[in-house]
Amino acid sequence: MADGAPDLLFSTRDLLIGTATAALQIEGGDRNNNWYDWAQLPGTIADGSTPLRATDHWNRWREDTELMAQLGLQTYRLSVEWSRIEPRPGEIDTAALDRYRQELSAIREAGIVPLVSLHHFSHPSWFQGLGGWTSPHAPDLFLRLTETVVEALGDLVTDWVTINEPNVYAVQAHLFGDGPPGDRNWGSVRATLRQMAIAHCRAYHRIHELQPEAKVGFAHHARVFAPLDGRNPLHRAASTLDRALFQDLLADAMLGGRFPRLLGRQPVDVTPGPHYDYVGLNYYSRSAVRGLDDGTFPGASVNDLGWEVHPAGLVEVARDLYRRYPAPIWVTENGTADAADAFRARFVHEHLAAMVASGLPFERYYHWCFVDNWEWSDGEEPRFGIVALDYETQERTVRDSGRFLAAVICDGGVSRASYEEFVAHQTYPVGP
Ligand code: BGC
């Protein structure tokens, strides 16, 4: 264009854009947590890997922070590892907190806004030994961790995610049994959801007492549940039920502080009312529901893990949450497994385009993830990064999708030129 400004297809100037990660998936080296223990059991992790090497970020954080700065990322969501901070009950490892201080200081010096999660699927083995999140003591123990972290790091961080995806955690741990401790029963699912919701609500207030300017929320995993056959009453009923059980109940308890009957009585220490400063949303996919199990629609666009790519769904779930819980929306995770980087730029483009066109108050977008990381029970195989990792050498290589995201941030939107360069030629694989 004549004045040198990029010719934008759409603007993302109202958004802060960055990437998201979780401690256990990147740090490496920690043997003191539930997922390390779980990975020792035969058959639990698809490729037999453990979180011990991951991306070695515990040692390579300087390199990773520099790379983020080079790409111009504006914000970064990371989590702190409880098992490092409190290796034994009540015993705080100040060296671990110092290590997080150094990293957070470098992040801020690079002009990147940190968003810190306090629990992202992993916790100390001793906490698991006490019953983990099924224990009625869990909220007190989590609150103690919260206070420790906010007191130690609150001068560097004001934006917090209390708990990542309670619904995914609870079903992995206690329904599907594909995460620790892997005991499958409804009572444990319910206890976990209840204790996590109590912990979040109490932590919300406690963080504000310690840090009045804080922004606090949780990262809710929401997906679209659509009947495989819209004329089939069973498919329709199952979709409604899945949605209510998997995400709506929890949103009411965690955001609204109102405990639905299925999660037990209203806790004495939680008063109904808003328990969020933003609505945190992790969005990946849509499920085609046909009964108890679900899958994808025939011929749908899918990623390497067979998950449907459905950008409109992000707006659908965000609109629904926003209607019930109005607040700025932070997309705390959105990403895709794409080892060949054959469609990730298109995926980013289409999700951002849907957000911008929606008219909803989206404020932040965190792409999952930065460097390819350890994908829980799927191990090292799925590649979600905008930066590729060679696990043997630990070498990082920025993918084209990383260059695309950097261009979007730098241009303040998707320019015609970067669309042509990175997106136009990309197509999605087609599922069964
Ligand atoms: C989790 C991440 C995970 C991602 C992709 C989300 O449910 O929060 O930890 O890596 O999905 O599988």
Boltz pocket constraint, residues with backbone or C-beta under 6 A from the ligand:
constraints:
  - pocket:
      binder: B
      contacts: [[A, 22], [A, 164], [A, 165], [A, 168], [A, 221], [A, 282], [A, 333], [A, 368], [A, 374], [A, 375], [A, 384]]
      max_distance: 6.0
